[in-house]
Amino acid sequence: MNARPLAFANVRLLDPASGYDGPGAVIVTEGVIADVVRGAGPGKLSADIEVIDGQGKLLIPGLIDIRVKTGEPGAEPKETLKSAARAAAAGGVTSMVVQPDTLPVADDPSVVDFILRRARDIELVNVYPAGAATKGCEGKRMAEIGLMRDAGCLYVTDADRPIVDSKVFQRVLAYARSFGVPVAHRPADPWLSAGAAATAGEFASRMGLPSVPVIAEKIGLERDLALAELTRARLIVDQVTTAAALESLKRAKDKGLDVKATTSINHLSFNEIDIGDYRTFCKLDPPLRSEDDRLAVIEAVASGLIDVIVSAHAPAPAEDKRLPYDEAAPGAVGLQTLLPALLTLHHEGHVKLIDLIRTVTSAPADLLGLPAGRLAKGARADLVLVDPNAPVIVDADKLISKSKNSPFDGRRLQGKVLRTLVDGRTVYSA
C-alpha cells in the first residue's frame, strides 16, 4: 500500500460501469477508492494526502485482460509470470487471466494454486488462472472442473484447441454449469482449420499459403451454440473474427442464451493484407481476416454484440517466428499495446471511447465476477492515468515481454499510459 493517501485531481473520469465521462477527482486510501468527486475539484484536502495533478488526462479503471498466455510453468524462455505482469502494468492492465496450456497443463488444483501463489509473490498485477476444460487440453477426458473452481480458476478452456468430440464438449458444458463456471471455447471446424496459416481467398492463393475458409468459424460456432442451448451452460465464445459467425452469435443472443463473446485487438487492428511479404509477426490463430470481416467485427464491438476485447497475448521467441510463414508459430504479444490500440480505434472514429473502455473494464469484470473494473467509492483502487492523445510508435525490441513478437512493431498508435495503480500501489510510472 502507499504510505500516504492519494488524490488524482484535475482529471477526466471515464467510468463505463456508471456511464460517467467528465471532469472529476478520485481519492485513494488503503488500497480502495475512498471517494469519487464528479464535476468540480475535490475541495480542500488534508495535508497528508499526496495530490497528483492529472492536467486533464484520462483516469479509467485498470484494464482486465481475460486471455493471456505465459510460458510459466514449463516454457519460461517465452514469458514468465513476472515478465508478463511487468508488461501488463506498463500497458495499464491491472488484472489478467492466464491460459491453462502450460507445462504441466493447468488441469488440476495444484497448478491453479501454483499460479496464484507465484502471482502473490510477484506483487504486481492481479493474476487469475483459467483451468483446462479437458485433461492435458487434449479434448478427451474432462478435467477436475469443480476442484479447480474451488482452488480459484475463473473459467475453463482448452485455449487454442477446439474440443472436437461433441459428447465430451456437452459433458464439459453440463458439468461446468453445475458449478457455475463459464466455459470459453474457440469456434472452429477442426478439419477445415487443420494446417491453415491464412484465411482462404485471393490473397492467400497469391501467397501460396495453406488456408482456412471463414465458414469454419461459423460451423464451429453453430455446434457450440447448439450444445450451450441444450445444457443451458455459460459459454464464452473465444475470439469471434468473421462476419458470418456474427450472424450466428446475434441469433443466439436474441434467443436469450447465456453467451458472451470476445475478439482480439489484433483482429480489430489488422487484416490479411498486413501479412505483407510473409511477416510472421502477423501470423495469428485465428488467422487475420479480410477487411470486410475486420470492419464487421468493429461494428459488433460498437453495437455491443461482442462483449469483451482481449490482447490474446501469446509470446513466441525469435527462433519460433524466424521460419517460413507456414512453419512459424502463431501468436503475438499484446499486453503493452492493448490500450493504445484501443484508443487508436477511437481516434479513427470507429467506436465511442466509453464503449471501447467498457470491453476491457466493467464488461469482463461482470462476466467473471471480479471486484474491479469501475470507479466507485469502496471499489478496489486499480486505476490507470492515460494521455489519450500522446503518439506512440511501437518498437518491439523495447517491449517488456521476454518475447518481442508484436504485429504492431513500427506502427504509430495514439495513447500513452502514464501511471498504473493496483490496490492503490503504483506498479508503473512513465
N, C-alpha and C positions, 0 to 999 in steps of 0.2 A: 504494500500500500504506500501511497505518497505520504510523507511525513506531515504535509500541510494540505488542507482542503484546497481545491482548485475551482476557479471560476472562469469559464470561457465567456467573455463579454464581446459585444460588437460583432456577432456572427449571424450568418443566415442559417437558421434552423430548417432542416428538411427531415420531417418525420412521417414516412408513408403510413404508419400504423394509425395516426390520428388525422392524416391529411393536411398537416400544417406545413407551410412553406413560407417563411417570412423572418423578419429580424427577431433577435432574442438573445438569451443567455442561458447557460447551464452551469449549475453549481454541483460539484462532486465532493462527497465526503465519505471516507471509509469504504471506498470501492463501489458506492452506489450513487445514483443521481439524487441529490438532496432536494433540488428544485429546478424547475424549468420555467423561465420567465419569457413570455412572448410579448413582442412589441418593444416597449421601452426597455432601457438597460436595467440591471439588477438593483440599482439604487446604491446606497452606501453599504459597503461590505466591511466586516471586521478586519482588523489588521493582520490576523493570522491566515487569511485566505490569499493564496497566490493567484493573481489575476493575469489571464492570458488574453491580450487584445487580438481578436481574430481578424481585425481590419476588414470586416465584411465577407470574409471567406466562408465556405460551406462547412457546417458541422452536421454530421449524419451519424446514425448508429453504425457500429462496426459491422463489416460485411460478414456474411455467413456463406461459406462455400461448401456445398454438400457432396462434392465429388472431387477428391484429391487423392492422387496416388503418391506413395513414398516407396523407397526401397527397403525401409526398415520395418520388420526384421528380414534379413536374408540377402538383400541386394543393396547394401549401404553405399557402394560407389555411385549408384544412380542418385540417391537422395536419402538423407537421414531425417528422422522426425525433427531434429533440431534445425537442420538447414531449411526444411520446409516451413517450420514455424517462423524462422527469421525472415524468409521470403514473404510469408503471409503478413507478418507485422509491417513490413515495408510496403506492402500493397494495400494496407487498410483492412485486411481480412483478420477478424478477431476470433472467429470460430471456424473450424474446418472438420469435415467428416472424411476420414481416411478409408480407402477401399481395402477389401479383405484379401486381395490376390497377392499376398506376400509369401515369403518362405520362412516358416511354415504359413499356410493359409489360415486366416482368422476364422476357423470353423468350429472352435470350441472356446469355452470361457477363459482358459488360461492365456490365450493370445490376446483376447479382448482386454483382459486385466493387465497384461504386459504393456500394451499401448497406452492405457490410461495411466499406469504408474510412470512410464517414461515421460509422458506429457506433463505430469505433475512435477517431475524432477527438472524438466527444462524451464518451466515457469515463464512461458512467453505468451502464446495464444491458447485458447480453448481447443483441445483436440478430442474428437469423439470418434470411436470406431464404428464402421459398418461391419456386420458379420456376414460370413458366406451363407448363401441360401442352401448350397449342397456341399457335401464333404469334398474338400480339395478343389472347389469350384468346377467339378467335373460333370455336374448335371445328372448324376446317377442316384445318389443317396442323400436324403435330407440331412442337413446339419442340425446341431443342437440349438435350435432357434430360441426356445424358452430359456435355457440356461444362459445363452449369450445375452438375451434381453435383460435377465437379472444381473448379469455382470456389467452391463452398461452400453451395449450396442444400440444404435438408434434405428437402424433398419437392416434388412438383409438383401444381399445381391450377389450375383456371380460376376459382377463387374463387366468386363468386355465380352464375356462368354454367354450367349443366349442358352437357356435351358431348352434343349431340343425336344426331349421327351415330354409330351403334353401331360401324361399321367403324373410324372414327377412334379411338373410345374403346378398342376392342380393341387397336389398334396402340399407343396410349399405354401401356396396361397391360403389354403384352408387352415393349415396348422398355424401360420403366422397370424391369421385373422383371430384365432382363439386367444392369442397373446396380445392382440392389439398392435402388432408390429407391421409397419409398411414393408412392401416388397418392391424393390427397384429392379427393373428388367429392361435390357436393351432390345428394342423391337427390330428383328432382322430374320429373314428366312436364311437358315444356315447353309443350305445348298446353293442358293443363288449368290450368297456372300462369300463363299469359300474362295480363298486365294486372291480376292479383289484388292487392288491398290488404288482404284479411282472409281468415279461414277460413270456408268455407261453413257455413251453419247459421242458426238463428233470429236470432241477434244480428246477423250481417252483413245479413240480409234486412231487419230492422227499421231498421238504419242506412243501408240503401241503398248498400252498398259492393260493388264488384266483388270476387268471392271465388273461392277455390280449394278443391275438396273435399280432405279429408285423404287420400283414396285416391291422390292424385297423388304423394305421398311414397312410398307403398308400391310403386306401379307403377315409379317411377324406381329404387327400391332393388332390386327384383326383377331388373331388367335389369342393374344394376351388379354384383350378386352373381353372376349367371349368367356374365358376362364375366370376373369375378375368378376364378371356378372354372375357366373354360376356360383362362385364361392363367396361373393359379397366381401371380398378382401380389399384392403387399401393398396392400390397399385400406383407406383411412381414410374411413369414412362421415362426411361433414361435416354435423353438426348434425341428429341424429335428434330429431323433435319430436312424433311421434304414436304412439299405442298400436298402430295397425295395422302400422306399419313395424317396431316392436319384435319382432313375431312373426316377420317375415322375418329380422331380424338374429339372433335366437336360433337359428333353424333353420340359418343359415349357420355360426354358431359351433359348433353341435353337430356339424356335418359336418366340422369341422376346417379350414375356410377361414381364410386369414391375413387376417382382417378385424378392424379396431378401429373404434370409434365414438365420436364426440364429441356433446355437446349444449352449448347456451349457457346461461349463468347467467340470461339473460333468460327463457328458456322454462321454467326451474325456478322462477322467482320471480313470473311474471305469467301471467294468462290473457287471453282475448279481451275479457272484460268490462272489463279495465283500460284499454282504448281509451277508455271513458267517452264524454265529449262530444267525440269526434274529436280525441283527444290524439295529435298527430303524433309526439311523442317515443316513443310506443308502437307506431309503425309500423315493423315489422321485416321482415327477409327471412331465413328463412321467417316468415310472419305468426304472431302469437300464436294459441295453440290453445285448446281447451276446458279446463275444469278437470279433467275426466276424463283428458285427454291429459297435462296437466301432472303429475298425480299418478302416472300410469303411467310417465312419464319419470323422476320422482324415485325410484320403486321400482326402475327399471332401473339407476340410479346405485347405489342401496343394494345391489343384488344383484351388481353388477359387470358386468352386461350392457353398460352404457355405460362406457367406459374413461376418458375424459378430459372435463373440463369446460373450456370456453373463455369468455373475455369477449365474443368476437365484436365487439371494439372497432371501430366504424365511424363515424368522425366526419363530421358534416354541419353546415355553418354555418347560422345562423338563417334566411338567405334561402332555403335549400333545405327547411327544415322549416315555415316560416310560410306554408303554402299549403293549399288544400283537401286533405283527407286523402288522397284517391286520387291526387293530384298530388305530394304531398310525397315527398322522398327517404326511402327506408327506412334503418334502421340506428340504432345507439346507441353512445355512448362507454361504456366499461366497465372500463378498467384500474384505476381507483381504487376501484370498487365491487365488484369480483370477490370479494375476500376477506371483507369484512363481509357480503356477501350469502350467501356460503357458510356463514359462521359463524351467520348468522340461521337458515338451514335446519337447522343442528344444534340450535340452541336451541329451535326449534319441534318437535324430536323426530323429524324425517323420516329423517335419515341419521346414522350414527355419525361422530364427528368425524374419526377416523383414516381412515375410508373417503372422506370428503369431501376431506381434505388429500391423500390418495393421488392423486386425479384431477387435481391441479394440481402435483404434485411428481414422485414416482417413476414414475408411470404415463406421463406424456408424455416423461420422460427416457428411460425404457426403450424407448418407441415410436420415438424419433428418435435414440437412441444418444448422448444428451448426458451430459457428465460433471458432472451436477448432480442435485438432487432428493433428497439423502439427508444424514443426519447421521452421518458415519462418518470415522474417522481417515484422513487423506490426501485426503479429498474437498475440492472447491472450497468455499471459505467464502462461499457465497451463503446468507444467513440472514435471517430476519425475526423480530423480537421483537414480540409481539402481546398486547394486552389483550383477551381474547376476550369479556369481559363489558361492556366500555365501550359505552354507547349512542352511535350516530352518526346524526344527522339530515342527510340528503344535501341540499346546496344546490348545484344545478347551476352557478350563477354562480361558485362558488368552486372548482370543479374545475380542475385544472391544464391539461387538454387545451385546445387552442385552440377546439375546438367544444364546446358545452355541452349537446348533445342526449342527456340521460340520462333514461330512464324512471323511474329511482329518485329523481328530483327531489322533495323533500319527504317521502320515505319514511324511516321510522325503522328503522335496521339495528342490528346488535349485533356489535361487534368493531372495534378500532382499531389500526392499525399504529403502533408506537412507534419502531421503528428498522429500517432495511434495510441490509444489507451485501452488496456484490458483490466477490468476490475479496478479502474481508477489509476493503474500504474502506467506510466509512459513506457511503452515497449519499442517505440520507434519515433525518432525525430529527425526531420530533414535538416 
